């Protein structure tokens, strides 16, 4: 059984994380590297759809066969891959390679360090 104080603390932490993620959507975006026939990409797209609905982020699918230069620029060789980019910086942060769950996609507040 959970204690009421613990439940309240966890709920507050989750709300704080969600707020941080929502605030970051204005100057961050995700690049979602995909390839034709990638079944894992389809599963990741479903998770990302929920993420977009919940937090309002921009997610740009990048077909590695149609945009190979973008994949080369970020050294992406595997799909699916999620890359966090920020509008005011050249740097990027790889969030996941392979299917990532919502907590991973939510980066657990890593946008503060990026």
C-alpha positions as CSV (number, residue, x, y, z in Angstrom):
1,X,0.0,0.0,0.0
2,X,1.1,3.5,-0.7
3,X,1.2,6.3,1.8
4,X,-0.7,9.4,0.9
5,X,2.4,11.6,1.3
6,X,4.4,9.4,-1.1
7,X,1.6,9.4,-3.7
8,X,1.3,13.2,-3.5
9,X,5.1,13.6,-3.8
10,X,5.3,11.4,-6.9
11,X,2.3,13.2,-8.5
12,X,4.0,16.6,-7.9
13,X,7.3,15.3,-9.4
14,X,5.4,14.0,-12.5
15,X,3.6,17.3,-12.9
16,X,6.9,19.2,-12.6
17,X,8.5,17.0,-15.3
18,X,5.5,17.4,-17.6
19,X,5.7,21.2,-17.1
20,X,9.4,21.2,-18.0
21,X,8.7,19.1,-21.1
22,X,5.9,21.4,-22.2
23,X,8.0,24.6,-21.7
24,X,10.9,23.1,-23.7
25,X,8.6,22.5,-26.8
26,X,9.0,26.1,-27.8
27,X,12.7,25.9,-28.6
28,X,13.3,22.2,-29.0
29,X,12.1,19.5,-31.5
30,X,12.7,15.8,-32.1
31,X,14.0,14.4,-35.3
32,X,12.6,10.9,-35.8
33,X,14.9,8.9,-38.2
34,X,12.9,6.1,-40.0
35,X,13.3,3.7,-42.9
36,X,10.8,2.0,-45.2
37,X,9.8,-1.4,-43.9
38,X,11.0,-0.7,-40.3
39,X,8.4,-2.3,-38.1
40,X,10.0,-0.8,-35.0
41,X,9.6,2.7,-36.5
42,X,5.9,2.1,-36.7
43,X,5.8,1.2,-33.0
44,X,7.8,4.2,-32.2
45,X,5.5,6.4,-34.2
46,X,2.6,5.3,-32.1
47,X,4.4,6.3,-28.9
48,X,5.5,9.6,-30.4
49,X,1.9,10.4,-31.4
50,X,0.9,10.1,-27.8
51,X,3.9,12.3,-26.8
52,X,2.9,14.9,-29.3
53,X,-0.8,14.9,-28.1
54,X,0.3,15.1,-24.4
55,X,3.0,17.7,-24.7
56,X,2.5,19.5,-28.1
57,X,6.0,19.0,-29.4
58,X,7.2,19.1,-33.0
59,X,8.4,15.7,-34.3
60,X,9.9,15.6,-37.8
61,X,10.1,12.2,-39.4
62,X,13.3,11.9,-41.4
63,X,13.3,9.1,-44.0
64,X,17.0,8.1,-44.1
65,X,16.7,6.9,-47.7
66,X,15.2,10.2,-48.9
67,X,17.4,12.4,-46.7
68,X,20.7,10.6,-46.4
69,X,22.7,13.8,-45.9
70,X,20.7,14.6,-42.7
71,X,21.4,11.1,-41.4
72,X,25.1,11.5,-42.2
73,X,25.2,14.9,-40.5
74,X,24.1,13.4,-37.2
75,X,25.8,10.1,-37.7
76,X,22.6,8.1,-37.7
77,X,22.9,4.5,-39.0
78,X,20.0,2.7,-37.2
79,X,16.3,3.2,-37.2
80,X,14.3,4.2,-35.3
81,X,16.5,6.9,-33.8
82,X,15.3,10.0,-31.9
83,X,17.4,13.1,-31.8
84,X,16.7,16.2,-29.7
85,X,17.6,19.5,-31.4
86,X,17.4,23.0,-30.0
87,X,16.7,26.0,-32.2
88,X,19.5,28.2,-30.9
89,X,22.3,25.7,-30.9
90,X,24.1,23.5,-33.4
91,X,24.4,20.7,-30.9
92,X,22.0,17.7,-30.8
93,X,21.3,15.0,-28.2
94,X,20.5,11.4,-29.2
95,X,17.5,10.4,-27.0
96,X,17.1,6.8,-28.2
97,X,18.1,4.2,-30.8
98,X,15.4,1.5,-31.1
99,X,11.9,1.8,-29.7
100,X,11.8,4.1,-26.7
101,X,9.1,4.2,-24.1
102,X,7.2,7.4,-23.1
103,X,9.4,8.0,-20.0
104,X,12.5,7.9,-22.2
105,X,10.9,10.1,-24.9
106,X,10.0,12.5,-22.1
107,X,13.7,12.7,-21.3
108,X,13.1,12.9,-17.6
109,X,14.0,16.7,-17.7
110,X,17.2,16.3,-19.6
111,X,16.3,19.4,-21.7
112,X,17.6,21.5,-18.7
113,X,21.1,20.3,-19.4
114,X,20.9,20.7,-23.2
